[in-house]
Amino acid sequence: MLSFGFNTIKRCVKGFLLHGFLEGIRSQKCRLEEAIVFCLFGKFIGFPGLFNYYHLRLLPYYVGRLQKWKRRVLREKDLFDHLSD
């Protein structure tokens, strides 16, 4: 026999209610980071942009993400990739 405590039920209800909200925040965060990385490394994929002092300040934080980002941006996409968005 399963015995659920009040805290377990409370956490489940909270998870059901907040899941959509948290997914929206997570997707906005990913899009914002993509925009920042695109501004910093756009030249590597052929997008012209300005290079200034702020790029140099942010560069050390994003250098580790460069290879994954380049692979993701330059990958060929098909119909099923666009359906998830």
C-alpha positions in Angstrom: 0.0 0.0 0.0 1.3 3.4 -0.9 1.4 6.1 1.7 1.8 9.7 0.5 2.6 12.4 2.9 1.3 15.9 2.7 4.7 17.2 1.6 4.9 14.7 -1.3 1.4 15.8 -2.6 2.3 19.5 -2.1 5.5 19.0 -4.2 3.6 17.2 -6.9 1.0 19.9 -7.2 3.6 22.6 -7.2 5.5 20.8 -10.0 2.3 20.5 -12.1 1.5 24.2 -11.6 5.0 25.6 -12.2 6.3 23.3 -15.0 5.1 25.5 -17.8 6.3 28.7 -16.2 9.8 27.2 -15.6 10.0 25.8 -19.1 9.2 29.3 -20.5 12.0 30.9 -18.4 14.4 28.2 -19.4 13.7 28.6 -23.1 14.1 32.4 -22.8 17.4 32.0 -21.0 18.6 29.7 -23.8 17.6 32.1 -26.5 19.3 35.0 -24.7 22.5 33.0 -24.4 22.3 32.1 -28.1 22.0 35.8 -29.0 25.0 36.7 -26.8 27.2 33.9 -28.3 26.0 34.8 -31.8 27.1 38.4 -31.2 30.5 37.3 -29.9 31.3 34.5 -32.4 29.2 35.5 -35.4 32.4 36.2 -37.4 33.3 32.5 -37.2 30.3 31.5 -39.3 30.5 34.4 -41.7 28.2 37.0 -40.0 29.9 40.4 -40.0 29.8 42.4 -36.8 31.7 45.0 -34.8 34.4 43.9 -32.4 34.8 46.2 -29.4 35.9 46.3 -25.8 32.8 44.5 -24.5 33.5 41.5 -26.7 36.9 41.1 -25.1 35.4 41.4 -21.6 32.9 38.6 -22.3 35.1 36.4 -24.4 36.7 34.4 -21.5 33.3 33.3 -20.2 32.2 31.9 -23.6 35.3 30.4 -25.2 34.5 27.0 -23.7 31.1 27.0 -25.5 32.4 27.9 -28.9 32.8 24.3 -30.3 29.4 23.2 -29.2 27.7 26.4 -30.5 29.5 26.1 -33.8 28.4 22.5 -34.3 24.8 23.3 -33.4 24.6 26.4 -35.6 26.2 24.9 -38.7 24.4 21.6 -38.5 21.9 20.8 -41.2 18.3 21.0 -40.0 15.2 19.3 -41.3 11.5 19.5 -40.7 11.5 17.7 -37.4 14.0 20.1 -35.8 11.6 23.0 -36.4 8.6 21.1 -35.0 10.1 21.1 -31.5 10.2 24.9 -31.4 
